Amino acid sequence: MMLLLESRGRMTAAQLANELDVSRRTVMRDIEALGMAGVPIYSTRGRAGGFHIWEGFRSQLRGITREEAAGLSLLGAEDVASQLGLGDAVARVRLKIEQALTPELGNEMATIEQRFHHDATPWEGELPSRAIAFFELAVRRRRVVRTSSQTETDVEARPLGLVLKAGEWFLVAETSRQRTVWPVADLYAFSTTGARFPYPEDFNLVEWWEKYRDRVSRTS
């Protein structure tokens, strides 16, 4: 998204969604994440309006890769980025953003890092690192996958998102029957089919997870 705004200047949410092949809701979430990461994105109303990046910031953003752009929302959560296989990408994009900040803003960023820490590792057991990295890429690239769990074998699914809850990763996916969730640690023999799927416009990962979590709490 930043590369598009850099090269084309002002763009509307609809134009960004069309270019990136995502929903307008996803565009707005990404814009919010960029703003929280310190990227100066502004919006202008009217017929000629849209989103644009402050011109003084452009030269610092050149050369950001696709992987680095994917890791922008994980700034400040490097342990999570590492588990998703995006640790190096986040470190690189972080350095580029730090170089674009004024010394005063850089000090604010450093202060938060020194005084707050997020530890996403579980208390017990090992992380299924290979599976987490595999499903992260499948979610981002919208790849149909085949996987097996303790209760189901050779299931074809469309991965919609990953959730980290209290040190444990969960895959939210859509099968031919329903939208469901699996602990990533319970999945094995996973592979891609080579097919891509359209991401459902009516799906919101946070809202879906909150409903699922509440349902689990009521039945436990």
Buried (B, 14 or more C-beta within 10 A) or exposed (E): BBBBBBEEEBBBBEBBBEEBEBBBBBBBBBBEBBEEBBBEBEEEEEEEEBBBBEEEBBEBBEEBEEBBBBBBBBBBBBBBBBBBBBBEBBBBBBEBBBEBBEEEEBEEBEEEEEEEEEEBEBEEEEBBBEBBBBBBBBBBEBBBBBBBBEEBEEBEBBBBBBBBEEEBBBBBBBEEEEBBBBBBBBBEEBEBEEEEBEBEEEBBBEEBBEEBBEEEEEEE
